[in-house]
Amino acid sequence: MRVRPMLVPPAEADRHAPDQRAEQVVRQADSEDELADIEQILARRDVAVLTGAGLSTESGIPDYRGATGSLRRHTPMTYQDFVASAAGRQRYWARSFLGWRTIVGARPNVGHYAVADLERAGYVSGVITQNVDGLHRAAGSPDAIELHGGLDRVICLGCRAESTREQLDERLHAANPDFRERAESTRINPDGDVELDDTLVATFRIASCTDCGTGILKPDVVFFGENVPRPRVQQCYDLIDRSTALLVLGSSLTVMSGLRFVRYAAKAYKPVAIINQGQTRGDEHASVRADVPLGRALTQLAERLAVTAP
């Protein structure tokens, strides 16, 4: 349940103060009831979890579509632009070169750890994440299915050789030794790049594959406009098939890559629970949804289920 906030003129603030306090109490009670319902779903054990960018905001990585989401000011790289344009690849790698330090320096937050604890205790059957930051693995969910790949890996589009992002970072730093000092970046985006002036981008030198010598290097992530590999999608469906329910955490479900799993679970008559700040495209399929901060909610759920950290 949501309560519409009252717009109170300053002169009437005192008269309406009790109503405002009552509104806060009702909202808090609603969130407690919703978390209790989600607790009951988790208590059945073997619940699949689908996470989005909202889970990583408490780790300092912004989301795409929240109140301060980067899509309000930033158009992410598309697969078509990356493969078709040398200038597009130069722009991506220059911006990613600066943003990578923030991504690699991010640490899991209490929400990631709570999910890992719930998984170890058997309440969660597995994790599907739309995030590319690797924070589920770092928190103790090594088998998390990274639907859109991971920024810590690089692949050659020519010979398909794989390498680590750290290795590429060393090569890019050698080719652009003073680039970080000359750059004045302001915002990091969820896909690991930053806002950067085009004149500085034009000076950036990119690197080719060391295995074949000429191949185009791409982060091992699914860009906008690129399809998720079919075997990975099937792996997600298989996880939902062997699960009792689906819990969505911090995703607006705007794109079909995540929404399809909500629809799949609902079609199989499995409960769908959503914890997200703001409406989602999957709300019509939800048995219960809570509009509360994820870190706090997940910590409370783990405590209620008597889950302890290792």
C-alpha positions in Angstrom: 0.0 0.0 0.0 1.2 3.5 -0.7 0.1 6.7 0.9 0.1 9.9 -1.1 2.1 12.6 0.8 0.1 15.6 1.8 1.2 19.0 0.6 0.8 21.3 3.6 1.1 25.1 3.5 3.7 26.3 6.1 1.0 28.2 8.1 -0.9 24.9 8.5 2.0 22.7 9.3 1.3 22.4 13.0 -2.4 21.6 12.4 -1.5 18.7 10.0 1.6 17.4 11.9 -0.3 14.5 13.6 -1.7 13.4 10.1 1.9 13.4 8.7 3.2 11.3 11.6 0.2 8.9 11.1 1.1 8.6 7.5 4.7 7.6 8.3 3.4 5.0 10.8 1.0 3.6 8.2 3.8 3.4 5.6 6.1 1.7 8.0 3.4 -0.8 9.0 2.8 -1.6 5.3 6.5 -2.3 4.7 6.6 -4.5 7.7 3.6 -6.5 6.5 5.1 -6.8 3.0 8.4 -8.1 4.5 6.5 -10.6 6.6 4.9 -11.9 3.4 8.3 -12.1 1.7 9.7 -13.9 4.8 7.0 -16.6 4.4 7.9 -17.1 0.7 11.6 -17.5 1.6 10.7 -19.8 4.5 9.6 -22.3 1.8 13.2 -22.4 0.8 14.8 -22.8 -2.6 13.8 -19.3 -3.9 15.5 -18.0 -7.0 16.7 -14.4 -6.8 16.9 -11.9 -9.7 18.9 -8.7 -8.9 19.3 -5.4 -10.7 21.4 -2.2 -10.4 19.4 -1.1 -7.4 21.2 -3.7 -5.2 24.6 -2.1 -6.0 23.7 1.5 -5.3 24.7 1.1 -1.7 28.1 0.1 -2.9 28.5 3.4 -4.7 27.6 2.2 -8.2 24.6 4.2 -9.6 21.6 2.6 -11.2 20.1 3.3 -14.6 16.5 4.2 -13.9 16.2 5.3 -10.3 15.6 8.9 -9.1 19.2 9.7 -9.9 19.7 7.0 -12.5 22.3 7.5 -15.2 19.8 7.1 -18.1 18.5 10.5 -17.2 21.7 12.0 -18.5 23.7 9.3 -20.2 23.2 7.1 -23.3 25.0 3.8 -22.8 27.1 2.2 -25.5 25.2 0.0 -27.9 26.7 -3.1 -29.5 26.0 -1.7 -33.0 28.0 1.5 -32.2 30.9 -0.5 -30.7 31.5 -2.9 -33.5 30.8 -0.5 -36.4 32.8 2.5 -35.2 36.5 2.9 -34.3 35.6 6.3 -32.8 32.8 4.6 -30.7 35.3 2.0 -29.4 37.8 4.8 -28.6 35.1 6.6 -26.7 34.1 3.5 -24.8 37.6 2.5 -23.7 38.7 6.0 -22.8 35.7 6.4 -20.5 35.9 2.9 -19.2 39.6 3.3 -18.5 38.7 6.0 -15.9 35.6 4.3 -14.6 37.3 0.9 -14.0 39.0 2.1 -10.9 35.7 2.8 -9.2 34.2 -0.5 -10.3 37.2 -2.5 -9.1 37.3 -0.6 -5.9 33.6 -1.2 -5.0 32.8 -3.6 -2.3 29.7 -5.7 -1.6 27.2 -4.1 0.7 25.0 -5.7 3.3 22.4 -6.6 0.7 24.9 -8.7 -1.3 26.1 -10.4 1.9 22.5 -11.1 3.0 21.7 -12.8 -0.3 24.8 -15.0 0.0 23.9 -15.9 3.6 20.4 -16.8 2.5 21.8 -18.9 -0.3 24.2 -20.8 2.0 21.3 -21.5 4.4 19.2 -23.0 1.7 16.5 -20.3 1.5 17.9 -19.1 -1.9 18.4 -21.7 -4.6 20.5 -19.4 -6.8 21.1 -15.9 -8.0 20.5 -14.3 -11.4 22.0 -10.8 -11.7 21.7 -8.2 -14.3 24.7 -6.4 -12.8 28.1 -6.5 -14.3 30.1 -5.5 -11.2 31.0 -8.9 -9.9 29.8 -8.0 -6.4 27.7 -11.2 -5.9 30.8 -13.3 -6.5 32.8 -11.1 -4.1 30.1 -11.5 -1.4 30.1 -15.3 -1.5 27.8 -16.3 -4.3 30.4 -17.8 -6.7 27.8 -19.5 -8.9 25.7 -16.4 -9.5 24.5 -16.3 -13.1 25.8 -13.0 -14.6 23.1 -12.5 -17.2 24.8 -9.5 -18.8 28.4 -10.7 -18.2 31.1 -9.2 -16.2 33.3 -6.1 -16.5 36.3 -7.9 -15.1 36.7 -10.0 -18.3 37.6 -9.0 -21.8 37.0 -11.0 -25.1 38.5 -10.6 -28.6 35.8 -10.4 -31.2 38.2 -11.9 -33.8 39.8 -14.9 -32.2 37.5 -15.1 -29.1 40.5 -15.2 -26.8 39.7 -14.2 -23.2 41.7 -12.1 -20.8 41.3 -10.2 -17.6 40.3 -6.5 -17.4 43.3 -5.9 -15.1 45.6 -7.1 -17.8 44.0 -4.7 -20.3 44.1 -1.9 -17.8 47.9 -2.3 -17.5 48.3 -2.1 -21.3 46.0 0.9 -21.6 47.9 2.7 -18.8 51.2 2.0 -20.6 49.7 3.5 -23.8 48.2 6.5 -22.1 50.4 7.1 -19.1 49.1 10.6 -18.1 45.5 10.2 -19.2 44.0 9.8 -15.7 45.9 13.0 -14.6 44.5 15.0 -17.6 41.0 13.8 -17.3 38.3 15.5 -15.1 35.6 12.9 -14.9 32.5 13.6 -12.9 30.1 10.7 -12.9 30.5 6.9 -13.0 27.8 4.9 -14.8 26.6 1.4 -14.1 28.3 0.0 -17.2 31.7 1.2 -15.8 32.3 4.3 -17.9 32.3 8.0 -17.0 31.3 11.4 -18.5 34.3 12.7 -20.5 35.0 15.5 -22.9 35.2 14.5 -26.5 38.5 16.4 -27.1 40.2 14.3 -24.5 38.6 11.1 -25.8 40.2 11.8 -29.2 43.7 11.6 -27.6 43.1 8.1 -26.1 45.0 5.1 -27.6 43.2 1.8 -27.5 44.7 -1.7 -27.5 44.2 -4.7 -29.8 44.2 -8.4 -28.9 47.6 -9.8 -27.9 46.7 -13.3 -29.2 45.8 -12.6 -32.8 47.4 -9.1 -33.0 44.6 -7.3 -34.7 41.3 -8.4 -33.0 38.9 -5.9 -31.5 38.7 -6.2 -27.7 35.3 -5.9 -26.0 34.4 -6.1 -22.4 32.7 -9.5 -21.7 29.3 -7.8 -21.1 26.1 -7.7 -23.0 25.7 -4.2 -24.5 22.4 -2.5 -25.2 21.2 -4.0 -28.5 23.1 -7.3 -28.0 21.4 -10.6 -27.2 22.2 -12.6 -24.0 23.7 -16.0 -25.1 20.9 -18.6 -25.3 22.7 -21.1 -23.1 22.8 -18.5 -20.3 19.2 -17.7 -20.7 18.3 -21.4 -20.5 20.4 -21.7 -17.3 18.2 -19.0 -15.8 15.0 -20.8 -16.8 16.4 -24.1 -15.4 17.1 -22.3 -12.0 13.5 -21.0 -11.9 12.1 -24.5 -12.8 13.8 -26.0 -9.7 12.8 -23.1 -7.4 9.7 -22.6 -5.4 9.4 -18.8 -6.1 11.2 -15.8 -7.6 12.4 -12.8 -5.5 13.3 -9.7 -7.5 15.7 -7.2 -5.9 16.5 -3.7 -7.1 15.3 -4.0 -10.7 12.8 -1.9 -12.5 12.4 -4.8 -15.0 12.2 -2.3 -17.8 14.1 -4.4 -20.3 12.9 -7.8 -21.4 16.1 -9.6 -20.4 15.0 -9.6 -16.8 11.2 -9.2 -17.2 10.9 -12.5 -19.1 11.9 -14.5 -16.0 9.2 -12.8 -13.9 6.6 -13.7 -16.6 8.0 -17.2 -16.8 7.7 -17.7 -13.0 4.2 -16.3 -12.9 3.1 -18.4 -15.8 4.3 -21.5 -13.8 2.1 -20.3 -10.9 5.2 -19.6 -8.7 5.0 -16.7 -6.3 6.9 -13.5 -7.4 8.0 -11.1 -4.8 9.6 -7.7 -5.6 11.7 -5.4 -3.4 12.4 -2.2 -5.3 12.3 1.5 -4.6 9.8 2.6 -7.3 7.4 0.9 -9.6 8.5 -1.9 -11.9 7.3 -3.3 -15.1 6.6 -6.7 -13.4 4.4 -5.4 -10.6 1.3 -6.9 -12.2 2.8 -10.4 -11.7 3.9 -9.8 -8.1 2.3 -11.6 -5.2 3.8 -9.1 -2.9 6.1 -6.0 -3.4 7.9 -3.8 -0.9 9.1 -0.3 -1.7 12.0 -0.2 0.9 15.8 0.2 0.9 17.3 -3.1 0.0 20.2 -3.3 2.4 17.9 -2.8 5.4 15.2 -5.1 4.1 17.5 -8.0 3.2 19.3 -7.7 6.6 15.9 -7.9 8.4 14.8 -10.9 6.4 18.1 -12.8 7.1 17.7 -12.0 10.8 14.0 -13.1 10.9 15.0 -16.4 9.3 17.8 -16.8 11.9 20.5 -16.8 9.1 24.0 -16.3 10.4 27.1 -15.2 8.5 29.9 -17.8 8.1 
